[in-house]
């Protein structure tokens, strides 16, 4: 059986406790630092006049050519690290510099609305007991 598809989470949701430990996630941010000796990068995004950082463990995507200041999308699993809190163990780390972040946020919100509406519609369907 395949694992559940990774859900897009905003960077400010990753550290807020919304995401469970071990969950598959997709997120984005501007690369602000990279420590190759620790296999650790930091993505940053601004929301409501506050800067939100997400720590990324990069050991499964190395070697890669980091571009400090560029936008990245990451796909991976969350894990709790004692020294930094929630960290994303990256399986995919793609540079998407030039992407319109406001449009990406709008698309994520639209996708969430679609999935929520679809779940509500599926919950309203009464399946017959003798469906064959």
N, CA and C atoms as an extended XYZ file, in Angstrom:
396
Properties=species:S:1:pos:R:3:atomname:S:1:resname:S:1:resid:I:1 pbc="F F F"
N         0.842       -1.182        0.000 N   UNK     1
C         0.000        0.000        0.000 CA  UNK     1
C         0.883        1.239        0.000 C   UNK     1
N         0.512        2.210       -0.813 N   UNK     2
C         1.285        3.435       -0.913 CA  UNK     2
C         0.959        4.376        0.235 C   UNK     2
N         1.933        5.192        0.646 N   UNK     3
C         1.640        6.185        1.692 CA  UNK     3
C         0.718        7.264        1.142 C   UNK     3
N         0.081        7.977        2.033 N   UNK     4
C        -0.798        9.073        1.631 CA  UNK     4
C         0.007       10.152        0.912 C   UNK     4
N        -0.654       10.840        0.015 N   UNK     5
C         0.010       11.926       -0.709 CA  UNK     5
C         0.373       13.044        0.262 C   UNK     5
N         1.481       13.677       -0.013 N   UNK     6
C         1.919       14.779        0.849 CA  UNK     6
C         0.997       15.976        0.668 C   UNK     6
N         0.613       16.564        1.778 N   UNK     7
C        -0.286       17.712        1.779 CA  UNK     7
C         0.549       18.983        1.836 C   UNK     7
N         0.143       19.987        1.050 N   UNK     8
C         0.830       21.265        1.090 CA  UNK     8
C         0.512       21.962        2.404 C   UNK     8
N         1.542       22.373        3.114 N   UNK     9
C         1.393       23.160        4.332 CA  UNK     9
C         2.218       24.427        4.181 C   UNK     9
N         1.657       25.522        4.663 N   UNK    10
C         2.403       26.765        4.654 CA  UNK    10
C         3.512       26.673        5.691 C   UNK    10
N         4.619       27.371        5.483 N   UNK    11
C         5.729       27.315        6.453 CA  UNK    11
C         5.304       27.678        7.873 C   UNK    11
N         4.368       28.600        8.030 N   UNK    12
C         3.937       28.998        9.373 CA  UNK    12
C         3.079       27.923       10.034 C   UNK    12
N         2.616       26.944        9.290 N   UNK    13
C         1.858       25.839        9.868 CA  UNK    13
C         2.760       24.714       10.365 C   UNK    13
N         3.937       24.599        9.794 N   UNK    14
C         4.841       23.491       10.134 CA  UNK    14
C         5.209       23.530       11.612 C   UNK    14
N         5.599       24.683       12.130 N   UNK    15
C         6.041       24.790       13.525 CA  UNK    15
C         4.927       25.124       14.505 C   UNK    15
N         3.699       25.281       14.013 N   UNK    16
C         2.607       25.682       14.900 CA  UNK    16
C         1.892       24.505       15.550 C   UNK    16
N         2.282       23.281       15.243 N   UNK    17
C         1.634       22.123       15.834 CA  UNK    17
C         0.498       21.572       14.991 C   UNK    17
N         0.221       22.171       13.837 N   UNK    18
C        -0.838       21.700       12.949 CA  UNK    18
C        -0.444       20.362       12.314 C   UNK    18
N         0.836       20.190       12.047 N   UNK    19
C         1.329       19.007       11.350 CA  UNK    19
C         1.805       17.968       12.363 C   UNK    19
N         1.371       16.724       12.171 N   UNK    20
C         1.771       15.636       13.066 CA  UNK    20
C         3.181       15.162       12.745 C   UNK    20
N         3.835       14.574       13.726 N   UNK    21
C         5.168       14.008       13.538 CA  UNK    21
C         5.073       12.833       12.577 C   UNK    21
N         5.946       12.804       11.584 N   UNK    22
C         5.973       11.722       10.600 CA  UNK    22
C         5.063       11.936        9.417 C   UNK    22
N         4.353       13.052        9.379 N   UNK    23
C         3.431       13.330        8.277 CA  UNK    23
C         4.207       13.706        7.016 C   UNK    23
N         3.687       13.283        5.864 N   UNK    24
C         4.256       13.697        4.583 CA  UNK    24
C         3.754       15.094        4.266 C   UNK    24
N         4.679       15.995        3.965 N   UNK    25
C         4.313       17.389        3.720 CA  UNK    25
C         5.033       17.933        2.496 C   UNK    25
N         4.424       18.964        1.932 N   UNK    26
C         5.065       19.801        0.919 CA  UNK    26
C         5.006       21.214        1.466 C   UNK    26
N         6.091       21.940        1.317 N   UNK    27
C         6.112       23.330        1.743 CA  UNK    27
C         7.092       24.101        0.858 C   UNK    27
N         7.211       25.361        1.119 N   UNK    28
C         8.045       26.218        0.278 CA  UNK    28
C         8.707       27.279        1.134 C   UNK    28
N         9.668       27.978        0.557 N   UNK    29
C        10.314       29.093        1.239 CA  UNK    29
C        11.575       29.517        0.521 C   UNK    29
N        12.097       30.629        0.965 N   UNK    30
C        13.353       31.160        0.425 CA  UNK    30
C        14.503       30.558        1.222 C   UNK    30
N        15.505       30.031        0.524 N   UNK    31
C        16.664       29.435        1.193 CA  UNK    31
C        17.496       30.548        1.817 C   UNK    31
N        17.590       30.536        3.150 N   UNK    32
C        18.348       31.584        3.835 CA  UNK    32
C        19.675       31.082        4.381 C   UNK    32
N        19.784       29.767        4.589 N   UNK    33
C        21.081       29.242        5.032 CA  UNK    33
C        21.190       27.762        4.695 C   UNK    33
N        22.431       27.312        4.570 N   UNK    34
C        22.713       25.902        4.300 CA  UNK    34
C        24.011       25.535        4.998 C   UNK    34
N        23.955       24.507        5.845 N   UNK    35
C        25.138       23.991        6.527 CA  UNK    35
C        25.402       22.568        6.014 C   UNK    35
N        26.276       22.409        5.025 N   UNK    36
C        26.509       21.083        4.443 CA  UNK    36
C        27.085       20.085        5.437 C   UNK    36
N        27.879       20.557        6.400 N   UNK    37
C        28.471       19.639        7.376 CA  UNK    37
C        27.423       19.050        8.315 C   UNK    37
N        26.284       19.725        8.480 N   UNK    38
C        25.191       19.232        9.314 CA  UNK    38
C        24.027       18.699        8.478 C   UNK    38
N        24.129       18.777        7.142 N   UNK    39
C        23.034       18.411        6.232 CA  UNK    39
C        21.751       19.116        6.635 C   UNK    39
N        21.836       20.422        6.774 N   UNK    40
C        20.700       21.198        7.255 CA  UNK    40
C        20.597       22.516        6.481 C   UNK    40
N        19.371       22.817        6.075 N   UNK    41
C        19.088       24.075        5.398 CA  UNK    41
C        17.921       24.750        6.118 C   UNK    41
N        17.786       26.043        5.899 N   UNK    42
C        16.679       26.788        6.488 CA  UNK    42
C        15.943       27.520        5.390 C   UNK    42
N        14.637       27.268        5.313 N   UNK    43
C        13.767       27.996        4.396 CA  UNK    43
C        12.985       29.018        5.207 C   UNK    43
N        12.708       30.144        4.601 N   UNK    44
C        12.013       31.219        5.292 CA  UNK    44
C        10.883       31.757        4.420 C   UNK    44
N         9.787       32.125        5.074 N   UNK    45
C         8.661       32.742        4.372 CA  UNK    45
C         8.039       33.779        5.299 C   UNK    45
N         7.484       34.803        4.691 N   UNK    46
C         6.863       35.866        5.479 CA  UNK    46
C         5.351       35.709        5.436 C   UNK    46
N         4.731       35.882        6.621 N   UNK    47
C         3.272       35.831        6.732 CA  UNK    47
C         2.848       36.759        7.854 C   UNK    47
N         1.922       37.630        7.553 N   UNK    48
C         1.398       38.581        8.540 CA  UNK    48
C         2.529       39.359        9.216 C   UNK    48
N         3.405       39.898        8.416 N   UNK    49
C         4.552       40.705        8.851 CA  UNK    49
C         5.491       39.979        9.804 C   UNK    49
N         5.480       38.662        9.784 N   UNK    50
C         6.389       37.872       10.611 CA  UNK    50
C         7.132       36.867        9.726 C   UNK    50
N         8.395       36.673       10.037 N   UNK    51
C         9.234       35.738        9.297 CA  UNK    51
C         9.128       34.350        9.936 C   UNK    51
N         8.826       33.341        9.137 N   UNK    52
C         8.690       31.963        9.629 CA  UNK    52
C         9.762       31.098        8.983 C   UNK    52
N        10.519       30.375        9.817 N   UNK    53
C        11.591       29.510        9.331 CA  UNK    53
C        11.199       28.051        9.461 C   UNK    53
N        11.626       27.269        8.475 N   UNK    54
C        11.448       25.820        8.498 CA  UNK    54
C        12.829       25.201        8.311 C   UNK    54
N        13.206       24.327        9.228 N   UNK    55
C        14.494       23.632        9.138 CA  UNK    55
C        14.304       22.395        8.262 C   UNK    55
N        15.217       22.209        7.319 N   UNK    56
C        15.153       21.095        6.372 CA  UNK    56
C        16.392       20.233        6.550 C   UNK    56
N        16.195       18.949        6.767 N   UNK    57
C        17.320       18.004        6.783 CA  UNK    57
C        17.534       17.554        5.342 C   UNK    57
N        18.759       17.745        4.831 N   UNK    58
C        19.038       17.569        3.407 CA  UNK    58
C        19.828       16.312        3.058 C   UNK    58
N        20.008       15.400        4.002 N   UNK    59
C        20.913       14.275        3.753 CA  UNK    59
C        20.473       13.379        2.598 C   UNK    59
N        19.168       13.302        2.283 N   UNK    60
C        18.706       12.447        1.189 CA  UNK    60
C        18.708       13.148       -0.162 C   UNK    60
N        18.985       14.447       -0.199 N   UNK    61
C        18.985       15.178       -1.463 CA  UNK    61
C        20.368       15.724       -1.812 C   UNK    61
N        21.372       15.343       -1.043 N   UNK    62
C        22.731       15.824       -1.305 CA  UNK    62
C        23.428       14.893       -2.276 C   UNK    62
N        24.363       15.405       -3.024 N   UNK    63
C        24.789       16.802       -3.071 CA  UNK    63
C        23.830       17.628       -3.927 C   UNK    63
N        23.610       18.848       -3.512 N   UNK    64
C        22.836       19.773       -4.331 CA  UNK    64
C        23.516       21.128       -4.289 C   UNK    64
N        23.224       21.932       -5.298 N   UNK    65
C        23.863       23.229       -5.440 CA  UNK    65
C        22.937       24.292       -4.864 C   UNK    65
N        23.110       24.650       -3.587 N   UNK    66
C        22.191       25.609       -2.968 CA  UNK    66
C        22.382       27.018       -3.523 C   UNK    66
N        21.272       27.687       -3.727 N   UNK    67
C        21.296       29.077       -4.169 CA  UNK    67
C        20.642       29.896       -3.066 C   UNK    67
N        21.468       30.527       -2.252 N   UNK    68
C        20.963       31.319       -1.137 CA  UNK    68
C        20.114       32.471       -1.696 C   UNK    68
N        18.917       32.615       -1.165 N   UNK    69
C        18.003       33.659       -1.609 CA  UNK    69
C        16.990       33.186       -2.636 C   UNK    69
N        17.150       31.965       -3.150 N   UNK    70
C        16.216       31.434       -4.145 CA  UNK    70
C        15.037       30.747       -3.460 C   UNK    70
N        13.918       30.662       -4.170 N   UNK    71
C        12.731       29.969       -3.664 CA  UNK    71
C        12.881       28.466       -3.902 C   UNK    71
N        12.461       27.676       -2.914 N   UNK    72
C        12.515       26.220       -3.009 CA  UNK    72
C        11.175       25.629       -2.579 C   UNK    72
N        10.850       24.486       -3.172 N   UNK    73
C         9.736       23.658       -2.723 CA  UNK    73
C        10.339       22.365       -2.221 C   UNK    73
N         9.856       21.904       -1.064 N   UNK    74
C        10.387       20.686       -0.459 CA  UNK    74
C         9.246       19.690       -0.252 C   UNK    74
N         9.553       18.427       -0.480 N   UNK    75
C         8.640       17.320       -0.222 CA  UNK    75
C         9.360       16.381        0.727 C   UNK    75
N         8.718       16.037        1.839 N   UNK    76
C         9.376       15.157        2.808 CA  UNK    76
C         8.475       14.840        3.981 C   UNK    76
N         9.069       14.299        5.022 N   UNK    77
C         8.336       13.931        6.231 CA  UNK    77
C         8.804       14.800        7.392 C   UNK    77
N         7.877       15.082        8.287 N   UNK    78
C         8.230       15.865        9.465 CA  UNK    78
C         8.798       14.960       10.547 C   UNK    78
N         9.676       15.515       11.336 N   UNK    79
C        10.212       14.815       12.498 CA  UNK    79
C        10.527       15.848       13.572 C   UNK    79
N        10.387       15.435       14.820 N   UNK    80
C        10.703       16.329       15.930 CA  UNK    80
C        12.175       16.197       16.280 C   UNK    80
N        12.855       17.311       16.325 N   UNK    81
C        14.253       17.355       16.724 CA  UNK    81
C        14.335       18.193       17.993 C   UNK    81
N        15.005       17.684       18.987 N   UNK    82
C        15.054       18.355       20.286 CA  UNK    82
C        15.605       19.776       20.209 C   UNK    82
N        16.644       19.968       19.422 N   UNK    83
C        17.301       21.273       19.414 CA  UNK    83
C        16.595       22.325       18.566 C   UNK    83
N        15.786       21.914       17.576 N   UNK    84
C        15.168       22.896       16.680 CA  UNK    84
C        13.649       22.797       16.587 C   UNK    84
N        13.053       21.815       17.172 N   UNK    85
C        11.606       21.627       17.054 CA  UNK    85
C        11.285       20.744       15.858 C   UNK    85
N        10.293       21.140       15.072 N   UNK    86
C         9.882       20.348       13.911 CA  UNK    86
C        10.848       20.603       12.758 C   UNK    86
N        11.230       19.506       12.110 N   UNK    87
C        12.159       19.552       10.988 CA  UNK    87
C        11.558       18.723        9.862 C   UNK    87
N        11.813       19.107        8.613 N   UNK    88
C        11.340       18.333        7.468 CA  UNK    88
C        12.516       17.561        6.891 C   UNK    88
N        12.367       16.251        6.823 N   UNK    89
C        13.370       15.373        6.225 CA  UNK    89
C        13.082       15.337        4.730 C   UNK    89
N        13.869       16.064        3.952 N   UNK    90
C        13.593       16.276        2.529 CA  UNK    90
C        13.849       15.022        1.705 C   UNK    90
N        12.883       14.695        0.859 N   UNK    91
C        13.036       13.648       -0.161 CA  UNK    91
C        13.239       14.298       -1.521 C   UNK    91
N        12.637       15.479       -1.691 N   UNK    92
C        12.783       16.269       -2.911 CA  UNK    92
C        12.960       17.714       -2.488 C   UNK    92
N        13.923       18.384       -3.085 N   UNK    93
C        14.171       19.792       -2.806 CA  UNK    93
C        14.455       20.464       -4.144 C   UNK    93
N        13.471       21.194       -4.647 N   UNK    94
C        13.577       21.802       -5.973 CA  UNK    94
C        13.630       23.316       -5.879 C   UNK    94
N        14.537       23.894       -6.651 N   UNK    95
C        14.602       25.344       -6.771 CA  UNK    95
C        13.501       25.774       -7.735 C   UNK    95
N        12.652       26.681       -7.285 N   UNK    96
C        11.561       27.197       -8.116 CA  UNK    96
C        11.625       28.718       -8.140 C   UNK    96
N        12.841       29.244       -8.217 N   UNK    97
C        13.025       30.690       -8.186 CA  UNK    97
C        12.249       31.330       -9.330 C   UNK    97
N        11.561       32.388       -9.029 N   UNK    98
C        10.748       33.082      -10.019 CA  UNK    98
C         9.272       32.746       -9.903 C   UNK    98
N         8.920       31.770       -9.067 N   UNK    99
C         7.510       31.432       -8.889 CA  UNK    99
C         6.807       32.568       -8.152 C   UNK    99
N         5.570       32.828       -8.507 N   UNK   100
C         4.773       33.861       -7.864 CA  UNK   100
C         4.218       33.280       -6.565 C   UNK   100
N         4.773       33.672       -5.422 N   UNK   101
C         4.404       33.098       -4.120 CA  UNK   101
C         2.946       33.404       -3.773 C   UNK   101
N         2.471       34.590       -4.093 N   UNK   102
C         1.072       34.926       -3.811 CA  UNK   102
C         0.131       34.012       -4.584 C   UNK   102
N         0.481       33.717       -5.829 N   UNK   103
C        -0.327       32.814       -6.641 CA  UNK   103
C        -0.244       31.382       -6.122 C   UNK   103
N         0.934       30.961       -5.659 N   UNK   104
C         1.101       29.631       -5.072 CA  UNK   104
C         0.234       29.500       -3.819 C   UNK   104
N         0.224       30.501       -2.969 N   UNK   105
C        -0.605       30.470       -1.759 CA  UNK   105
C        -2.089       30.400       -2.116 C   UNK   105
N        -2.485       31.143       -3.134 N   UNK   106
C        -3.878       31.105       -3.577 CA  UNK   106
C        -4.224       29.707       -4.096 C   UNK   106
N        -3.327       29.102       -4.862 N   UNK   107
C        -3.564       27.754       -5.398 CA  UNK   107
C        -3.690       26.725       -4.271 C   UNK   107
N        -2.858       26.849       -3.241 N   UNK   108
C        -2.932       25.934       -2.096 CA  UNK   108
C        -4.280       26.076       -1.403 C   UNK   108
N        -4.728       27.301       -1.205 N   UNK   109
C        -6.028       27.527       -0.572 CA  UNK   109
C        -7.173       26.991       -1.432 C   UNK   109
N        -7.085       27.155       -2.739 N   UNK   110
C        -8.108       26.618       -3.644 CA  UNK   110
C        -8.128       25.088       -3.601 C   UNK   110
N        -6.950       24.478       -3.566 N   UNK   111
C        -6.870       23.022       -3.483 CA  UNK   111
C        -7.492       22.527       -2.179 C   UNK   111
N        -7.216       23.211       -1.084 N   UNK   112
C        -7.805       22.829        0.203 CA  UNK   112
C        -9.324       22.922        0.160 C   UNK   112
N        -9.836       23.990       -0.438 N   UNK   113
C       -11.290       24.159       -0.553 CA  UNK   113
C       -11.901       23.040       -1.388 C   UNK   113
N       -11.237       22.684       -2.470 N   UNK   114
C       -11.731       21.615       -3.328 CA  UNK   114
C       -11.791       20.294       -2.570 C   UNK   114
N       -10.723       19.939       -1.873 N   UNK   115
C       -10.692       18.677       -1.136 CA  UNK   115
C       -11.729       18.659       -0.021 C   UNK   115
N       -11.887       19.786        0.654 N   UNK   116
C       -12.880       19.872        1.732 CA  UNK   116
C       -14.291       19.687        1.175 C   UNK   116
N       -14.574       20.351        0.053 N   UNK   117
C       -15.884       20.221       -0.585 CA  UNK   117
C       -16.121       18.789       -1.060 C   UNK   117
N       -15.104       18.169       -1.619 N   UNK   118
C       -15.232       16.785       -2.103 CA  UNK   118
C       -15.505       15.826       -0.953 C   UNK   118
N       -14.815       16.038        0.187 N   UNK   119
C       -15.055       15.185        1.353 CA  UNK   119
C       -16.482       15.341        1.862 C   UNK   119
N       -16.997       16.565        1.873 N   UNK   120
C       -18.370       16.804        2.325 CA  UNK   120
C       -19.363       16.103        1.412 C   UNK   120
N       -19.143       16.177        0.093 N   UNK   121
C       -20.043       15.531       -0.855 CA  UNK   121
C       -20.002       14.016       -0.718 C   UNK   121
N       -18.818       13.449       -0.497 N   UNK   122
C       -18.706       11.999       -0.342 CA  UNK   122
C       -19.354       11.545        0.948 C   UNK   122
N       -19.329       12.370        1.972 N   UNK   123
C       -19.958       12.035        3.245 CA  UNK   123
C       -21.475       12.063        3.156 C   UNK   123
N       -22.017       12.870        2.206 N   UNK   124
C       -23.471       12.982        2.051 CA  UNK   124
C       -24.067       11.835        1.251 C   UNK   124
N       -23.239       11.118        0.493 N   UNK   125
C       -23.743       10.030       -0.345 CA  UNK   125
C       -24.042        8.831        0.529 C   UNK   125
N       -25.266        8.361        0.460 N   UNK   126
C       -25.653        7.159        1.225 CA  UNK   126
C       -25.481        5.952        0.317 C   UNK   126
N       -24.582        5.057        0.677 N   UNK   127
C       -24.327        3.881       -0.125 CA  UNK   127
C       -25.337        2.792        0.257 C   UNK   127
N       -25.957        2.136       -0.746 N   UNK   128
C       -26.890        1.054       -0.426 CA  UNK   128
C       -26.156       -0.113        0.211 C   UNK   128
N       -26.832       -0.790        1.140 N   UNK   129
C       -26.212       -1.889        1.863 CA  UNK   129
C       -25.865       -3.049        0.964 C   UNK   129
N       -26.665       -3.276       -0.073 N   UNK   130
C       -26.434       -4.438       -0.932 CA  UNK   130
C       -25.793       -4.043       -2.263 C   UNK   130
N       -24.880       -3.099       -2.216 N   UNK   131
C       -24.196       -2.675       -3.430 CA  UNK   131
C       -23.237       -3.763       -3.884 C   UNK   131
N       -23.420       -4.203       -5.109 N   UNK   132
C       -22.544       -5.257       -5.656 CA  UNK   132
C       -21.842       -4.798       -6.885 C   UNK   132
